[in-house]
């Protein structure tokens, strides 16, 4: 797993924990939301990638 994948997973999980009651979700619903959201976050990070390779 790369650092960017780990970052996307952490951001996705944090967002879902703050916005959804994940304890009441079915596994299928959680997995679908997690995948959909992680794709959106990945795209947003890629589109807004700084020119420098250094991350703050």
RODO-914562 format. One record per residue: residue number from 1; x, y, z of N, C-alpha, C in turn. Coordinates in steps of 0.02 Angstrom, whole numbers, always signed. Layout:
! RODO-914562
   num      nc1      nc2      nc3     cac1     cac2     cac3      cc1      cc2      cc3
   NUM        X        Y        Z        X        Y        Z        X        Y        Z
...
! end
This chain:
! RODO-914562
   num      nc1      nc2      nc3     cac1     cac2     cac3      cc1      cc2      cc3
     1      +43      -59       +0       +0       +0       +0      +45      +62       +0
     2      +30     +108      -44      +69     +169      -47      +44     +219       +5
     3      +84     +271      +16      +64     +322      +63       +0     +357      +42
     4       -8     +368      -24      -68     +402      -48     -130     +358      -38
     5     -123     +292      -47     -179     +247      -34     -198     +246      +39
     6     -148     +246      +83     -161     +248     +155     -195     +312     +174
     7     -174     +367     +144     -205     +432     +158     -278     +432     +136
     8     -291     +407      +77     -360     +404      +51     -403     +361      +97
     9     -377     +304     +119     -416     +261     +164     -430     +295     +230
    10     -381     +330     +258     -391     +366     +321     -442     +422     +314
    11     -436     +460     +260     -484     +514     +248     -555     +487     +238
    12     -560     +433     +200     -626     +403     +187     -657     +378     +252
    13     -619     +342     +292     -645     +316     +355     -665     +373     +402
    14     -623     +424     +407     -639     +481     +450     -704     +515     +428
    15     -711     +525     +363     -772     +556     +337     -834     +514     +352
    16     -829     +450     +339     -887     +406     +352     -905     +404     +426
    17     -854     +403     +469     -868     +402     +541     -903     +466     +564
    18     -886     +523     +533     -915     +587     +552     -984     +598     +521
    19     -998     +568     +464    -1060     +585     +428    -1112     +529     +428
    20    -1093     +469     +446    -1139     +412     +443    -1138     +374     +509
    21    -1192     +340     +523    -1194     +293     +579    -1174     +225     +552
    22    -1108     +214     +547    -1084     +154     +514    -1101      +91     +553
    23    -1116      +98     +617    -1133      +38     +656    -1201       +9     +636
    24    -1242      +50     +605    -1308      +26     +585    -1311       +7     +510
    25    -1255      +14     +475    -1254       -1     +404    -1243      -75     +392
    26    -1272     -100     +338    -1256     -168     +316    -1186     -166     +285
    27    -1153     -222     +286    -1084     -226     +260    -1082     -203     +187
    28    -1130     -226     +148    -1131     -208      +77    -1138     -133      +67
    29    -1181     -102     +107    -1191      -29     +103    -1127       +8     +123
    30    -1095      -14     +176    -1033      +17     +199     -979      +11     +146
    31     -970      -48     +118     -918      -59      +68     -931      -16       +7
    32     -993      -13      -16    -1010      +28      -74     -995     +101      -61
    33    -1016     +127       -3    -1003     +197      +14     -928     +210      +19
    34     -892     +163      +51     -820     +171      +60     -785     +175       -8
    35     -802     +129      -53     -770     +128     -119     -788     +191     -158
    36     -852     +209     -160     -873     +269     -197     -837     +332     -171
    37     -835     +339     -106     -804     +398      -76     -728     +398      -86
    38     -697     +341      -80     -624     +339      -89     -605     +355     -160
    39     -646     +336     -209     -633     +354     -279     -638     +429     -287
    40     -689     +460     -257     -697     +533     -262     -638     +569     -230
    41     -617     +546     -172     -560     +577     -137     -497     +569     -178
    42     -485     +510     -206     -426     +499     -247     -425     +546     -307
    43     -482     +553     -340     -486     +597     -398     -473     +670     -378
    44     -502     +691     -322     -492     +760     -299     -419     +773     -282
    45     -387     +725     -250     -316     +733     -234     -274     +735     -297
    46     -290     +693     -344     -252     +690     -407     -260     +755     -447
    47     -322     +780     -450     -335     +842     -487     -302     +903     -456
    48     -292     +901     -391     -263     +958     -355     -193     +944     -332
    49     -159     +900     -366      -91     +880     -347      -44     +940     -356
    50       -4     +955     -305      +43    +1010     -313      +99     +991     -362
    51     +130    +1041     -391     +185    +1028     -438     +244     +996     -402
    52     +255    +1016     -341     +309     +988     -301     +290     +919     -276
    53     +338     +876     -268     +325     +809     -242     +324     +808     -166
    54     +341     +863     -136     +342     +867      -63     +272     +882      -37
    55     +251     +845      +12     +186     +857      +44     +198     +885     +113
    56     +155     +931     +132     +161     +961     +199     +128     +917     +249
! end
